[in-house]
Amino acid sequence: MDISAIFYDGWKDLVRIVLAAPAIYFTIIVFIRLAGKRSTSQMNNFDWVVTVALGSIAGAGITSNSVTVFEALLAIATLLTIQWAITFMIARSIGVEKLVKSSPRLLVYRGNYLDDNILDERLTRSEILSALREHGLTQVEQAETVVLETDASFSVIARDAGKVSADVLRRSVVGVPTSDTR
């Protein structure tokens, strides 16, 4: 085995990479632009899977001799088309939305941790406290609600902003207690 081949085995592959990388890069930019803002917004699980797949396909198209640039671009265009079609259907069908996206979950209500919800989401109280600090609060008692959103961000409403009705929350958030606390 020639050890030097690990580092360099000729100009052909290097030229291929130098030509393929910008072609794939600029085409992905065009495709993402055509696919819309959702492709680069905060991601839910569905968006994350598409993003990882795009990176994998782009990498293969740039560095693999077994995948042509055209094949990589066609695969990327196909994935973005599927993502566009699914998001089109999500915007028009609650059933499709529930199938593809997770639901927001209530983690704190009226200054109290909802431990079962926190466990279901595999979170810790310290992660929730971190989210509170990001929103200018230092104690859980200062929060009216903390919701884990579908994109894994936290929405925090301070208690001094007023009470949030459990009935209002139930319309869009799972894990709302059946009896009010405090």
Secondary structure, 3 states (H helix, E strand, C coil): CCHHHHCCCCHHHHHHHHHHHHHHHHHHHHHHHHHCHHHHCCCCHHHHHHHHHHHHHHHHHHHCCCCCHHHHHHHHHHHHHHHHHHHHHHCCCHHHHHHHCCCCEEEEECCEECHHHHHHCCCCHHHHHHHHHHCCCCCHHHEEEEEECCCCCEEEEEHHHCCCCHHHHHCCCECCCCCCCC
